[in-house]
Amino acid sequence: MAQRPLTPARDDQSRPPLFTLEEWRAIVRTLALSPRQAQVVGLAIQSKKDKEIARILRVEKTTVYTHIKIAKSRLNAIDRMGLAYRVFECFRDNQGRASS
């Protein structure tokens, strides 16, 4: 059974989420990220450092680094800024399809 894409984990509840749950699930499906990669990428695009992400998700820092490395490779992004750009590009494309 395929796992559902998870919402990006958040530890700062004072800021509103970047995407609604439906939007995030559509992005994750389109980008073909695993549930854990989706969590890590979601936190990374919120400008969280590897150490912070590891603390939030209760994993090793090297695990976070590996997830980000794989996501960057999968999305053809050079760095975290490129990763964020690809996520927002996907969001924009999904919005365009939804409004058509």
C-alpha positions in Angstrom: 0.0 0.0 0.0 1.4 3.4 -1.0 2.0 5.9 1.8 0.2 9.2 1.7 2.4 12.2 1.4 2.8 13.8 4.7 2.4 17.5 5.5 5.7 19.3 6.1 6.6 19.1 9.8 6.5 22.5 11.5 7.7 23.5 14.9 6.9 27.2 14.6 3.2 27.4 14.9 3.2 31.3 14.9 3.7 31.5 11.1 1.0 30.3 8.7 1.9 27.3 6.6 3.3 28.0 3.1 0.8 25.7 1.4 -2.6 24.1 2.4 -2.6 20.4 3.0 -4.2 19.8 -0.4 -1.7 22.0 -2.2 1.2 20.3 -0.5 0.0 16.8 -1.3 -0.4 17.8 -5.0 3.2 19.1 -5.0 4.6 16.0 -3.4 2.7 13.8 -5.8 4.0 15.8 -8.8 7.6 15.9 -7.6 7.4 12.2 -6.6 8.9 12.7 -3.2 8.8 10.1 -0.4 6.8 11.0 2.7 10.1 11.7 4.7 11.6 13.6 1.8 8.5 15.7 1.7 8.9 16.5 5.4 12.5 17.4 5.0 12.0 19.5 1.9 9.0 21.3 3.6 11.2 22.3 6.5 14.2 23.2 4.2 12.1 25.6 2.2 11.1 27.2 5.5 14.8 28.1 5.9 15.5 25.5 8.6 19.1 24.2 8.9 19.9 20.5 8.8 20.5 20.5 12.5 17.1 22.0 13.2 15.3 19.6 10.8 17.1 16.7 12.5 15.9 17.8 15.9 12.3 18.4 14.7 12.1 15.0 13.0 14.2 13.2 15.6 16.7 11.8 13.0 20.4 12.2 12.5 21.8 15.3 10.7 23.4 13.0 8.1 19.9 11.5 7.3 18.5 15.0 6.7 21.6 15.8 4.5 20.9 12.6 2.5 17.2 13.4 2.0 18.0 16.9 0.8 20.8 15.6 -1.5 18.4 13.1 -3.1 15.6 15.6 -3.5 18.0 18.1 -5.1 19.2 15.5 -7.5 15.6 14.3 -8.3 14.5 17.9 -8.9 17.7 19.0 -10.7 18.4 21.7 -8.1 21.9 22.9 -7.4 21.2 24.2 -3.9 18.4 24.8 -1.4 17.3 27.9 -3.1 16.9 25.9 -6.3 15.0 23.3 -4.4 12.6 25.9 -3.1 12.3 27.3 -6.6 11.3 23.9 -8.0 8.7 23.4 -5.3 7.1 26.8 -5.9 7.4 26.3 -9.7 5.5 23.0 -9.3 2.9 24.8 -7.1 2.4 27.5 -9.8 2.0 24.8 -12.5 -0.5 22.9 -10.4 -2.4 26.2 -9.8 -2.5 26.8 -13.6 -3.9 23.4 -14.3 -6.5 23.8 -11.5 -7.8 27.1 -12.9 -8.0 25.9 -16.5 
